[in-house]
Amino acid sequence: MSIEMRDGTGIKDGRYVANGICHNCKTWQSGSIDFDSTAQPMIYAVGPDELHLSTNALGAGLRRHDYYGSFTIDLQAAKGDIAHFPPTDLSIANATLSKHFNSAHQLIGIVVVLLVLLQASLGSVHHRIFKTKQQPTIMGVIHRFLGPVLICVGIINGVLGFNLAVASHHNIGYAIIVLIVVIILFGAAFFQTRRRRRQEAFNTPAAQNFSNAYNNPSYTNDIPLQPSSGRPPAYGRPLGA
């Protein structure tokens, strides 16, 4: 099997066009084609349109097509110098990026999902034990620290996902959204902690005593007040001098 490139191959209007003819292509390792068939199965794929490959590097990443499908053509009508391909029995399917779970993004995603389920189970069990015994548990400690770790790993895995999809240009918008969410969460946690500390301060004995005296004018203590002479005493002199 060999491919012969024909005239017209090259870059036109910003797109790469390949015109070729296949020699000895009637059979190959995974299939064959019947040139006398009136309903020969064929395949097609289109997209994506939002990403244009502007490199001649042999190792450049290629995005999978957005859509792909199959159709049949009458090869009897396609014989000759000018071929006409009347498509029939057209089927379309959405493409998936990868059929193999062997990338870091996919493996980390599976691990994160499993740990999230474990995280929820640990929290539920800890809550039930704490309601019964009113004592902390090791499951509660793991639950408290595992949550932030999973959030950080999930954020990093999002970046890996865009890189796997050859859409790393979306990482900028993704980072902005993550930053906004982090600011909102930290702000809410800060004000909640501040409010809790203020409430704890108002519940101290000194704060309660002050509140009672302020709200009840008739409130007095057992310490008599000394009359004032109207002017402060001189430095180093006793009050009665």
C-alpha positions in Angstrom: 0.0 0.0 0.0 1.3 3.4 -0.9 -0.1 7.0 -1.1 0.7 9.3 -4.0 0.2 12.9 -3.3 -1.4 14.8 -6.3 -1.5 18.4 -7.4 -3.4 20.7 -5.2 -1.8 19.5 -2.0 -0.7 22.2 0.3 -2.0 25.1 2.4 -4.9 27.1 0.9 -6.8 29.8 2.7 -5.2 28.9 6.0 -6.2 25.2 5.7 -4.1 22.2 4.8 -5.4 20.3 1.8 -4.2 16.8 0.9 -5.1 15.3 -2.4 -3.8 11.8 -2.9 -4.4 8.4 -4.6 -3.9 5.1 -2.8 -2.2 2.3 -4.7 -2.7 -1.3 -3.7 -5.4 -0.3 -1.2 -7.9 -3.0 -1.9 -7.0 -5.0 1.2 -5.1 -4.1 4.4 -4.5 -5.7 7.8 -7.8 -4.6 9.4 -10.1 -4.7 6.4 -10.8 -4.5 2.7 -12.8 -2.6 0.1 -15.0 -4.0 -2.7 -14.8 -1.8 -5.8 -17.8 -3.6 -7.3 -20.0 -2.9 -4.3 -23.1 -0.7 -4.7 -23.2 0.0 -0.9 -19.6 0.1 0.3 -19.3 1.2 4.0 -17.2 4.4 4.4 -16.4 6.7 7.3 -16.1 10.5 7.8 -15.1 12.9 10.5 -15.4 16.7 10.9 -14.2 19.4 13.3 -13.0 20.9 15.5 -13.3 24.4 14.1 -12.2 26.6 17.1 -8.6 25.4 17.1 -6.3 25.8 14.1 -3.0 23.9 14.0 -0.3 26.4 13.1 2.9 24.3 13.2 4.8 21.8 11.1 6.2 19.9 14.1 5.8 16.2 13.6 5.1 15.8 17.3 2.3 18.4 17.5 -0.8 17.4 19.4 -3.9 16.8 17.3 -7.4 17.1 18.6 -9.9 14.4 18.0 -12.8 15.2 15.6 -15.9 16.6 17.1 -18.2 14.4 15.1 -17.7 11.2 13.1 -19.9 8.7 11.4 -20.3 6.3 8.6 -22.1 6.1 5.3 -22.3 3.8 2.2 -21.6 4.7 -1.4 -22.1 3.1 -4.8 -18.5 2.4 -6.0 -19.9 1.3 -9.4 -21.0 4.9 -9.9 -17.6 6.2 -8.6 -15.5 4.6 -11.3 -13.9 6.9 -13.9 -11.8 10.1 -13.9 -14.5 12.1 -12.1 -16.1 10.3 -9.2 -19.5 11.1 -7.8 -20.2 9.8 -4.3 -24.0 9.6 -3.5 -24.1 9.1 0.3 -26.7 6.9 1.9 -27.4 5.4 5.3 -25.6 8.2 7.1 -25.0 7.8 10.8 -23.4 10.4 13.1 -21.9 10.1 16.6 -20.2 12.4 19.0 -16.5 11.7 19.3 -14.8 11.0 22.6 -11.3 12.2 23.2 -9.9 8.9 24.2 -11.1 5.3 24.4 -8.3 4.3 26.7 -7.9 5.2 30.4 -4.2 5.7 30.4 -3.7 9.4 30.8 -2.8 11.2 34.0 -6.0 13.2 33.9 -8.2 10.1 33.6 -6.4 8.1 36.3 -6.4 11.0 38.7 -10.1 11.7 38.0 -11.0 8.1 38.9 -8.9 8.2 42.1 -10.5 11.6 43.1 -14.0 10.3 42.6 -13.3 7.2 44.7 -11.8 9.3 47.5 -14.7 11.7 47.4 -17.0 8.7 48.1 -14.7 7.7 50.9 -14.7 11.3 52.2 -18.5 11.4 52.4 -18.6 8.0 54.2 -16.0 9.1 56.7 -18.0 12.2 57.5 -21.3 10.4 57.9 -19.8 7.8 60.2 -18.0 10.4 62.3 -21.2 12.4 62.6 -23.1 9.5 64.0 -20.5 8.5 66.5 -20.0 12.1 67.7 -23.8 12.5 68.2 -23.8 9.4 70.4 -20.5 9.7 72.4 -19.7 13.4 72.0 -16.1 12.5 71.3 -13.9 13.2 68.2 -12.8 10.3 66.0 -9.9 9.6 63.7 -12.4 9.5 60.9 -13.3 13.1 61.5 -9.7 14.1 61.4 -9.2 12.3 58.1 -12.4 13.8 56.7 -11.4 17.4 57.7 -7.9 17.2 56.1 -8.8 15.0 53.1 -11.4 17.5 51.8 -9.0 20.4 51.0 -6.5 17.9 49.5 -9.1 16.6 47.1 -10.2 20.1 46.1 -6.6 21.1 45.2 -6.0 17.8 43.3 -9.3 18.3 41.4 -8.2 21.9 40.4 -4.9 20.6 39.1 -6.6 17.8 37.3 -8.8 20.3 35.5 -5.6 21.8 34.0 -4.4 18.4 32.9 -7.8 17.8 31.3 -7.6 20.9 29.1 -4.0 19.9 28.1 -5.2 16.4 27.3 -7.9 17.9 25.1 -5.3 20.0 23.3 -7.2 23.1 24.6 -4.6 24.6 27.0 -5.8 28.1 25.9 -8.8 27.5 28.1 -6.6 27.3 31.2 -6.5 31.1 31.6 -10.2 31.4 31.9 -10.3 28.3 34.1 -7.7 29.8 36.4 -9.7 33.1 36.7 -12.8 31.2 37.7 -10.9 29.1 40.2 -9.4 32.3 41.7 -12.8 34.0 42.0 -14.3 30.9 43.8 -11.3 30.7 46.1 -11.6 34.4 47.1 -15.3 34.0 47.8 -14.8 30.9 49.9 -11.9 32.4 51.9 -13.9 35.6 52.4 -16.9 33.7 53.6 -14.8 31.6 56.0 -13.0 34.8 57.3 -16.3 36.6 58.2 -17.8 33.4 59.7 -14.8 33.0 61.9 -14.8 36.6 62.9 -18.5 36.5 63.8 -18.0 33.3 65.9 -15.2 34.9 67.9 -17.3 38.0 68.6 -20.1 35.8 69.8 -17.8 33.9 72.0 -16.4 37.2 73.5 -20.0 38.3 74.4 -20.6 35.1 76.2 -17.7 35.6 78.7 -18.6 36.4 82.4 -17.2 39.9 82.1 -19.2 40.7 79.0 -22.4 39.3 80.7 -21.7 41.5 83.8 -21.3 44.6 81.6 -24.4 43.8 79.7 -26.5 43.4 82.8 -25.2 46.7 84.2 -25.8 48.5 80.9 -29.3 47.2 80.4 -30.4 47.5 84.1 -29.7 51.0 85.5 -30.6 49.8 89.0 -27.9 47.2 88.9 -25.2 48.0 91.6 -22.4 46.0 93.2 -21.3 45.7 96.8 -18.3 48.1 96.5 -19.2 51.7 97.7 -18.2 54.5 95.6 -15.9 57.2 97.1 -17.0 60.9 96.7 -14.8 63.0 94.5 -13.4 66.4 95.5 -13.8 67.6 91.9 -10.1 67.7 91.1 -7.5 64.9 90.8 -5.0 64.5 93.6 -1.5 65.8 93.2 1.1 63.3 92.1 2.5 61.4 95.0 0.0 62.8 97.5 -2.7 60.6 99.2 -6.3 61.3 98.5 -7.0 62.8 102.0 -3.9 65.0 102.1 
